[in-house]
Amino acid sequence: MVIIGAGPAGTTLGLMLQKQGVDCLILERQSRDYVLSRIRAGVLEWGSVEILERLGVAVRLHAEGHIHKGVSIGWAGSQVLDVDMLALTGKPMVAYGQTEIQKDLYDAADERGLPIVFEADVTLHGVDSDRPSVAYETHSGSELVHCRLVAGCDGYHGVSRITVPQEAKTEYEKSYPFGWMGILSETPPLPQLLYANNERGFALCSERNPMLSRYYVQCPLDDTVDEWPDERFWEELLARVPASAAERIVTGPSIEKSIAPLRSYVVEPMQWGNLYLAGDAAHIVPPTGAKGLNLALSDVHYLAEAMVASAGGDRSLLDGYSDRALQRVWSSVRFSWFMTMLLHRFPDQTPFEQKTQEKDLEYLASSVAAQTSMAEQYVGLPL
């Protein structure tokens, strides 16, 4: 097997296959340091935690990760709803940064001798045939690998997704008319993740560890980081969250700052011939629902099962991989869209739409059934 991409999806898949005695090679176009420098999501579903546990890479996660029993939602300046995910579903979430997960995966790969080639320029050949091949070029020369299967875990801009011809796929996409201005600060976070719907725009208070906070505010798509000095960011964040939360937020210098656009994207099917897509190569969700990394891990959970079975001569799971994975993908895409629509202020939003949005939040606060529905989707449906 050849795996394209050594992010969380590709490295996890490689470790899963290696554990089952299936030989594989991972090719990554970026350097190891570059992959480890990427700042990404940090909220894990309990099912994702269990995947990492079974793989034997969750020791540091349990030692340093922070259990989230629920989330809070604030709106109308002062209203706050605490949704107790653990009480409603029996499952918590865990705050543990993707960068830390990647470190754990690479440490395990090093210890177990999983081959990863970094800074590899990859070209796929014959992936719609019974004998695919992968050519790659590095600083030390060119190589050609023949294989049975190729896993495309190299993201939206990778070679895997674009290798699938246009006539063989259907793409679904929705772009949102705003972005998230985000910062990291070495300050103690709030005790619970907080979403805020405010007339000035959306805000989110999250964490990476007990002394590393991640904060976001909704901003126009054409804004730049230079337009958001720390002073402006903190002023805007504190104005958007409920007063009871604002007085508890500890501000400080930012150590990382970036603006991310929001969009939803799905490609169907997630396989073509003997090429199988996983993670961002197949789908992208706005971060509002905390689903991106979790979907990538569930994809490779299904794909590893299918590839191991196919190594023993049973291709039924492999043939059904896309249909199986897309069931969970579309559930998460819908939930992420719902959370985005519920919590953000849109540029063309009318007073009528603002009132109905606030009524949705009031209903959520008044209905245990509605909170349970939200909690079940947030903590993750069963694999």
N, C-alpha and C positions, 0 to 999 in steps of 0.2 A: 504494500500500500504506500502511496505517496500522499502526504498532507501538505497543502499549500497554505502557509500562514502559521506563525508560531506565537500568536496571541493566546488568550485564555482558551478559546475554542480548540484551536489546532493542537496546543500543547496538552490539553486535557484529553483530547481524542488519542493522541499518540501514547500517552501513559496508560489509557484504558486498553488500547490494542496490545501494547507491550505486556501488560499484566496477564492478558489472555494468550500470550505466546504468538501473537501475530506480528511479523516483521513490518516495520514502517520507517519511512524517512520523512522528516519535516524540513520544508524549505521556506525561508523567510526573507523577504526583499529588504527589510530594514536591518540595522545593527541591533545587537542585544541591548545595548545601552539605550538606544532610541525606543525600543519596545517598552523597556522598564521606566522610561521617563514619561510615558503617556498618562495623563490624569483622566480617569474614567469613573464609572459608577462605583458605588460602595455599599449598596443595600442588597443583601442576599435573601432569597426565599429559603425556607427551611429545607425544601427538596434539594436546592443547590448545595446547601451545607452537607446534606447526607451524601450527595454525589462525591464531594471532596473528601468526606470521611472515608468512604469505601475505597477511595483511591490512595488513602494514606497521606494526604497532604493538608490535613486540617488541624494539626497540633498548634501551630501559631495562631491560627484563626480562633480557636477556642481560648487561647491564652490572652489574646489581645483584642479580639472582636468584641463588640458591645451588643448585647441582646436588646432588641426593641420589641416591647410587648404591644406597642400600638403606635398610632400617629395622631397628630392633632391637626385640625383644620380651623383656621380663623377667617372671619369675614365681617363685613359691616363695621369695621373699626374695633369692635369689642367682643363680638360673639366668638366663642371657642368651643369646638366639639372634640372630645377625646374619644377616639375609636380604639377600643381594647381588642386588638387582633387576637391575642392569646386567649382571652376569655371567650371570644366568639367562635374561634376556629380550633383552639387547642395547639396552635402553632405560632411561634414568634418569628421575627425577622432578625437578621444579624448585620450590623454595620461593620464592614471590613473592606477597605479600599481595593479596587481591582489591581492597582499597582502591587499591593502586598500579596494578593493571590498569584499574580504573575511571578513574583520572586519565589514563592513557595513551589510553584510548578517548575520553574527553571532549576531550583535546588534539587527537586526530585528527579528531574531529567538528567542532571549531572551525576547524581548518585547512582542512578539505575542504568546509565549508559544509553539513554535514548538519543539517537543521532538527530541533531538540528544543525542545518547549514544556514548561517546568516549572510545577509548581503548577497542574496542569490537572485539573479534576473531570470525569471521563469517563463517558459513557453510550453503550452500544452499541445499535444499532437494525438490525433486518433482517439479522443476520449469517447466518441460515439461508436467505437468499435470494440471488439473483444480483446484487443491488445493495445491499450493506451501507452503512450510514452511521455516523459517529461524531460525537456531539455532545460538545463540551467547553467548560467555562467557566473563565476565568482572571480575575485582577484587572482586566483591561482589557476584559472582555466575553465574549460567547458566540459560538461558531463551530460550523458543521455541515460535515463533510467527507464526501463520497461517495467510495467506493473499491471496488476489486475484492475485496481480501482484507484480513483483519485478523489480526495476530499478537498473541496474548496472552502477554506476557512480564512481567506485573505481579505475579507471586508468588501465594502461596496466598490472601492476603487481598484480592487485586485484583478488579476488576470482571469480568475475562475469565472466570475459572473459574466464578464464580457465575452468569454469564449463561447457561451451558449448563444446560438444564432437567434436573431430577433424573431424569426418565424416559429421558433421552437419554445417560446416563452410568452407569458402574459405578465405585464408589470402593472402594479397598482401603486399609486402615489398620491399623497396629500401634503402640501407644504403649508406651514402656518406663518402668518404675517408678523412674526416677532421672533426674537431670540432670547437666550438666557445669558445675562452677564454674571459670571461666577468667580468667586475668589476662594482661596484657601488662606486661613489665618491660624497661627499657633495660639489659639485661645480656647478655653473650655466651652464646649457646645451646650446647647439646651439639653435637658434630660431626655427629651422626646422629639423626634422629627416633626417639624411644623410646616404645613402649607398655609399660605395666606392669599385670599382673594380680596383685593382692595381696588378702589376706584382709580388709584394711581398705577395699578398693575399687579401682577402676580409676584410672590416672593416665596422662597423656600429656605428653611434652616435645617441643615443636616450635619453629619459628622463623619470623620474618618477614624478618630480615636479620641480618648478622653482629653487630649490637649491639641487636637487638630480639628477645626471646624470648616465646613463647606457651606457657603451661602450663595444664593442666587436671587437676582431680580430680573423680571421681564424687561426687555428693552427693544427699541426699533432694530430692524434687521441691518440698517445701514450705519448703526453706531460702531465706533471703534473703541478698543481698550483704552486708548489715550484720552478719550472723552470721559472716562470713569476713574478719576483719581480716588484713592481710598476714602477721602473725606466725603465725596459725593455719594459713593456707594453706601457707606454706613448711614448717612443721612436718609437716603432713599429706603434702605432696608428697614430702619427703625420706624419710618413713617408708614410702611405698608403692613407690618405685623401688628397684631393686637397689642394694646398698651401693656397688658399684663406680661406679655412675652418680651416686649422691647426693653422693659426695665431690667430684665435678667440677662440680656445679651451683652457679652464682654467683647468690646471692639479692640482692634489692634492692627498692626501693619499686615498687609497681604504678602504672601510668599509666592503666590501664583494667581494669575488673572487671565481669563479668556472669555470669549463670546461664542456661544454655540447656537446655530439655527435649529429649529424644530421641524421635523417632518416624519411622516409615516411612509413606509415603502415595503412592498412584498412582491416577490417574483414567484410565479408558479409555472411549472413544477419546480421543486428544489433538486431535481436531478435531470440529467441528460446523458443518455448512454451510460457510461461508467464514471461519470463525473457527478459528485454529490455535494451540494452546497449546504453550508451551515453558518450560523451566526450572521454577522452584518453582510456577508456575501448574498444572503437570501432575504433579509428583512432588516428594517430599521424602525425603531419606535421612538417617539418623544420621551424624554426621561421622566416625565411626570408620573408614570406608573411604576418606575423602578424595574423595568422588565428586560432591558437590553442584554445585560450579562447573563441573567437567569435564562433567557431564551436560548442563548448560545450554548449554555451548559446542558439544557434539555435536548437541544438538537443533537449534540455529540453523544449524549446518553443513548438516544435512539440509534444513531448512526453506528456507534461501536457495537451495540447488540447485533445490528444487521450485518456488519462486516465480519464479525466473529462467526456468526451463523453461516455466512457465505463461504468462509474459509473451510467450513466442514461440508460444503456442498449444498446447503439450503439457501436459496436466493429469495425466498418468499418475503422475508423482512426487508431485504434490500430493495426489492421491487415495490414494496409498499411504504418505503421510508418517507417519501414526500407527503403522501396523504396523511400518514400518522403525525409527522411533524407539523404540518400545516393546521391541524386541528388545534394544537396548542398555540401556534403562532397567531392565528386569527383571533383567538380568545384574548390574547395579550395585546394585540394591536387594537382591538375594540376597547379594551379597558383603558389603555394608554390614551386613546382618542377621547374617551369619556372624561377622564381626569383632566385632560388638557382643556376641553371645552368647558368644564365645570369651573375651573379655577382661574382662567386668564380673562383679561379684558381685551376684546378685539377692537382694532382701529375703527371699524364701521359699526360697532355694537350700538344698537338703539336703546333708549330708556326702557322700552318694552322687554327687550332681550336681557337687559341687566336685572330687571325685576324677576323674570322667570328664572334666571340663574340663581338669584338670592333665594327664591322660593324652593329650588331644588336643594340648596344647602340647609334651609330650615326643615325641609322634609327629612333629609338625611339625619339631622339632629334629633328629630322626633320619633323616628322609626327604627326599632331594633332590627326588623327584617331588612331594611335598606342598609343598615350598618353591617349586618351579617353578609349580605351580598357583596358589598364593597370589600369587606375583610377577607372573604374567601378568595376573591380574585387577586387581592393585593399580596396575600401570603403565598399564592400560587396553587393552582389546581393540581391534583395528583398526576404524577408522570404516567 
